[in-house]
Amino acid sequence: MQKLDLAKELAENAYPGRGIVIGRTADGTKAVAAYFIMGRSENSRNRVFVEDGAGIRTQAYDPAKLKDPSLIIYAPVRVLGNKLIVTNGDQTDTIYEGMDKQLTFEQCLRSREFEPDGPNYTPRISGILHLEGGGYNYAMSILKSAEGDPQSCQRYTFAYERPLAGEGHFIHTYMHDGNPLPSFEGEPKRVAVDGTIDEFTDMLWTNLNEENKVSLFVRYIDIASGTYETRIVNKNN
């Protein structure tokens, strides 16, 4: 699979929806996780990321304008021991609680499907980073409807052991803008991961569509020590 330029992927897509990037820095020392949200409606755009312990959660920027919180207020990032969980919905909690009971990442998601927001039926995308003994691996998942048919759920899990330095994988909810929004297709895109946390954060935020971008989370985790740095960028400040 060709390694893609992530900046170009974002700049040329006005509406990838929600996106997860997981990978490894070019020097091989840090695990990388990023999550962004975009929105077309006032309700979706009325959000910010805030820190919540070792993770983050979404909250309404203007509580008076919050309409339906069911699919937009959740914890996208939670930490369970040496694992970081990142998703685009409340399945973060499903994975956290299941893995705490020794279920696998894939088993945890068996109880979930795509979002009930017809006609889009937004896919649920999820990622898990696991650091242990100086080693690092990650996995990604997408739960999507069968070509927009809510009667059938398609489940895909992609696992990456000993990931290569300087690259990662990018999965997002929608192929592009549309009505209804077309679900992501294929396996996560192989992308280059480069630069410091501030350079990587700036690259992501700059190339997300100005009108539709809402919030961005980036974390660099030292694979040897487990220490980390986090950046959060919100359009609503």
N, C-alpha and C positions, 0 to 999 in steps of 0.2 A: 504494500500500500504506500502510495506517495505521501511524503511528509508535507503537509500544507502550511502556508503562512497564515497564522491565526488572525493577524491584523487584517489581512485581505479577506479572509472568510467573514469576519464581522462587518467590515466596511461595505461589503457588497451584498449584505442581507439586511434589509430594513427591519425585519421582524423575525428573528430566530426564537423569540419568546423567552423562555428561561433556559439557562445554559450552565453546564458543569464542565470544568476543565480539571483534570488530574494528571500529574506527571512528576518529572524530576528535573532539577536544575542541571545546567550544562556541566558544572563541576562535580555532579553526582552526590553532593553532600546533603541536599535538602529535598524533601517531598513537597509538592506544590498542590494546593487545592484552590479553586476559584468557583464562585457561583454568582450569577447575575440574574436580575429580573427585569423584565420590560413590561409595558402596559399600553393598551390602546384606550381603555375606558377610564373615566375619572376615578372610579373605585380602585382599579388596579394601580393607577399612578399615584394614588394617595397613600404611599407607603415609604417607610424607611427601615433600614437594618439597624438594630441596636445590639450591643453585646449582652450576653446572658450567660454568666459564668464563663466556661471555656468555649461555649458556642455562641450562636446569635439567634435572634428572633425578628420577625417582622412586626411592625406596629403601624397604626394609622398616623400619618403626619398631621392631619386635621381630623380629630375624632368626630367632629360635627358632620363631616362629609362621608363617614364610613357607612356603607349600605349593607352589603352582605359579607360578613367576615369569614364565612365557612371555608373558602378556598384561597384566601389571600393572607390570613393571619395564621402563622405557624412558626415552628423552629426549623429553619433550613439546615442548621449545623448543630450537632451535639457530639460530645466526646465521651466514649466509654472506655476507660482504661487507656490502652495504647491504640485505640481505634478512633478514627474521625469519620463521622457519618454526615453526608451532605445530600439533600434531596430538594425537590421542588414542591413539597407538601407535607402534610402531617404524617406521611409514612416514615419520616425521620424517627418519630416516636415508636412506630411499629417495629422498625429495625432495632432501635435501641433496646426496647423491652424484650424482643425475641432473642437478640444476641446475648443479653444479660442472662437468658435462660438456656444458653448454649445452642441455640438454633443457628444455622448458617444464614448468611446474607440472603441467599436465594430462598430458603425456607421461610424466612421472615416475611418476604414479599408475596408468598402464596396466598395470603389472606387479603391482598389488595388488588385493585384493578385501576384502569385509567380514571380520570376525573369525570364526574357525572355532569359535565357542562355541555351537553349537546347543543348544537351539532358539531362542536369542535372535538369533544371527548379528548381533552388535553392528556397527552401521555404523562405518566408518572416516571420521572427520571431520578435515579439514585446512584450514589457512589459511596464506597467504603475504602479508607486507607488504613493499612495495618502495618505498624512498625514494631519490630521485635528483634532483640539481639543484634542490632546493627543492620538488620535486613529490612526490606520494604517491598510490599506488594499492594495492589489495589484492584478493585473490581467496579464495574458499572452495570446498571440495569435500566431497561426501559419496558414499561407495561403500556401497551397501546391497543386501540381498537383495530379490528380487521377492516381496513379500508373504510373507516368511519362507521362501521356496523357495530352498535353497542352490544349485540348478542354474543360477540366473540372477542376474547382478550388474548392478545399475543404477548408472550413473555420471553425476553431475551436477556441473558447475563453474559458479560464479557469479563474475563479475568486476566490480569497482567502480572506475572511473577517476575521478580528481579527486573523492573522496568529500566529501560536504557536512559542514560544521562542525556539531557538536552531535548527531551521530547515527552509528549503526553498524549492524552486523548480527550476529545471534545464531543459532547453529546448535548443536543438541545431539543426543545419540545416540538418546534415547527420547522418545516423545510423553508418556508418563507411566508410573507403576508398573504392573506386571502380570506374569502368567506365561502364556506367554512375554512378554518386554518388547517392546512395539510400537515399531518403528523410526520415527525422525523422518520427517515427511512435508512436502512442499512446499519452497519456497525459504526461505533464511535470513530470520528475522524482523527487520524494521526497528525499531530501538530507539533511544531517546534516550540520549546519552552526555553526562554532566554532572558537574561538580565537579572538585576536585583529585584527585590519585592516591589520597590517603588517604581522601577522601570516597567515591570510586568503589569502592575496595577494601572499605570498611566496608559500603557499600550491598549489594554482591554477597554478602559473607560473612554478613551479618545475615539476608538473605532466603533463603539456601540452607537446606533442611530440616535442622534441628538433628541429627536422628538419623543421617541419611545422608551429610551433607557430610564430606569428608576433607581436601582441600587446595585452595588457590587461589593463582594467579599473576597479577599485573597488571604491565604495563609501559607507561609513557608515554615516547614518543620524540619529541624536538624535531625537527620536520621540516626545519628550516633547517640545524641543526648535526649531527644524528645522535646527540647525547648523550641519555642515558636514565636514568630512575629505575625501580626494580623493587620490588615488594612481594610477599612470600610469607607466606601464612597456613596453618598446619597445625593440625588439630584435635588431633593427637598431638604434644605438646611435651615 
